[in-house]
Amino acid sequence: MLGLVSFLRTLIWILVLTLLIHSPVSHAISNIEDLKGVGVEEKLGSYIPLNLVFHDENGKEIELKEFFGDGKPVILTLVYYHCPRVCSFILDGVLSAVNNLDSLYPGKDYKILTISFDPSETPEMAREKARKYITKGSKKSWFFLTGSEESIKELTRAIGFNYKKDGDDFAHPSVITILSPDGKVSRYLYGAQYEPNDLRLALLEAADGKIGSSKLINKVLLFCYQFDPVGKKYALQALNVVKAGGVLTLLLVGMLLTYLWKREKKDPNSNGG
């Protein structure tokens, strides 16, 4: 007859495996292969090509160098304007952090540059998006651009921003890049919400031409992905939370098994026969 500890140990592992196999989240995670190659390859200290040509909200051609060289760092956000979810969260996060910055003001101390990485998007779409974020006082501090596939590829390659197209949507990392006044990559801030103090420090470092570093905890990436009616890819955004929960579960199970094993060693007669 199996001892109590052996029985409980077997029962626990059967329960854990059953939950993992039948969990709806596990089926969503199976789509992680779709995200292979998506993320950020940090290029701290590298320079973006300032000769790249994009279009402003009015369709006018403009080189990136027009936004640099005046001693002000730049917050670069790469999004696509018809993005159904995370891109708006990113821009909302930037707006919230900017509104809560102490002693630093857009236009005076830094600029914000938002560029669509979808070459099919138009200046009209950029203008529509700009209306949601640009106030009268920030017209000369936050700029919304579109561009050709060639310009987009060169820019994203320069900062290590890797994304993947899926139908009409994209899988991409949720990140903003802080650039020095001469176009050098100074720091990355990950996620869709940014602490004002982190942003302030990043801007001050970039203004001085310094290279910052990314906090390990901030390297958890949120991905903007196709949101279909079935919802089979919706859980991809929660992947890192699921991973953390899985690790915690395994730790708790391990602690329980260790406790039971030690208890069994102390009481060898606990196994009935």
Rosetta blueprint (number, residue, H / E / L):
1 M L
2 L L
3 G L
4 L H
5 V H
6 S H
7 F H
8 L H
9 R H
10 T H
11 L H
12 I H
13 W H
14 I H
15 L H
16 V H
17 L H
18 T H
19 L H
20 L H
21 I H
22 H H
23 S L
24 P H
25 V H
26 S H
27 H H
28 A H
29 I H
30 S H
31 N H
32 I H
33 E H
34 D H
35 L H
36 K L
37 G L
38 V L
39 G E
40 V E
41 E L
42 E L
43 K L
44 L L
45 G L
46 S L
47 Y E
48 I L
49 P L
50 L L
51 N L
52 L L
53 V E
54 F E
55 H E
56 D L
57 E L
58 N L
59 G L
60 K L
61 E E
62 I E
63 E E
64 L H
65 K H
66 E H
67 F H
68 F L
69 G L
70 D L
71 G L
72 K L
73 P L
74 V E
75 I E
76 L E
77 T E
78 L E
79 V E
80 Y L
81 Y L
82 H L
83 C L
84 P L
85 R L
86 V H
87 C H
88 S H
89 F H
90 I H
91 L H
92 D H
93 G H
94 V H
95 L H
96 S H
97 A H
98 V H
99 N H
100 N L
101 L L
102 D L
103 S L
104 L L
105 Y L
106 P E
107 G L
108 K L
109 D L
110 Y E
111 K E
112 I E
113 L E
114 T E
115 I E
116 S E
117 F L
118 D L
119 P L
120 S L
121 E L
122 T L
123 P H
124 E H
125 M H
126 A H
127 R H
128 E H
129 K H
130 A H
131 R H
132 K H
133 Y H
134 I L
135 T L
136 K H
137 G H
138 S H
139 K L
140 K L
141 S L
142 W E
143 F E
144 F E
145 L E
146 T E
147 G L
148 S L
149 E H
150 E H
151 S H
152 I H
153 K H
154 E H
155 L H
156 T H
157 R H
158 A H
159 I H
160 G L
161 F E
162 N E
163 Y L
164 K E
165 K E
166 D E
167 G L
168 D L
169 D E
170 F E
171 A E
172 H E
173 P E
174 S L
175 V E
176 I E
177 T E
178 I E
179 L E
180 S L
181 P L
182 D L
183 G L
184 K E
185 V E
186 S E
187 R E
188 Y E
189 L E
190 Y E
191 G L
192 A L
193 Q L
194 Y L
195 E L
196 P H
197 N H
198 D H
199 L H
200 R H
201 L H
202 A H
203 L H
204 L H
205 E H
206 A H
207 A H
208 D L
209 G L
210 K L
211 I L
212 G L
213 S L
214 S L
215 K L
216 L H
217 I H
218 N H
219 K H
220 V L
221 L L
222 L L
223 F E
224 C E
225 Y L
226 Q L
227 F L
228 D L
229 P L
230 V L
231 G L
232 K L
233 K L
234 Y H
235 A H
236 L H
237 Q H
238 A H
239 L H
240 N H
241 V H
242 V H
243 K H
244 A H
245 G H
246 G H
247 V H
248 L H
249 T H
250 L H
251 L H
252 L H
253 V H
254 G H
255 M H
256 L H
257 L H
258 T H
259 Y H
260 L H
261 W H
262 K H
263 R H
264 E H
265 K H
266 K H
267 D L
268 P H
269 N H
270 S H
271 N L
272 G L
273 G L
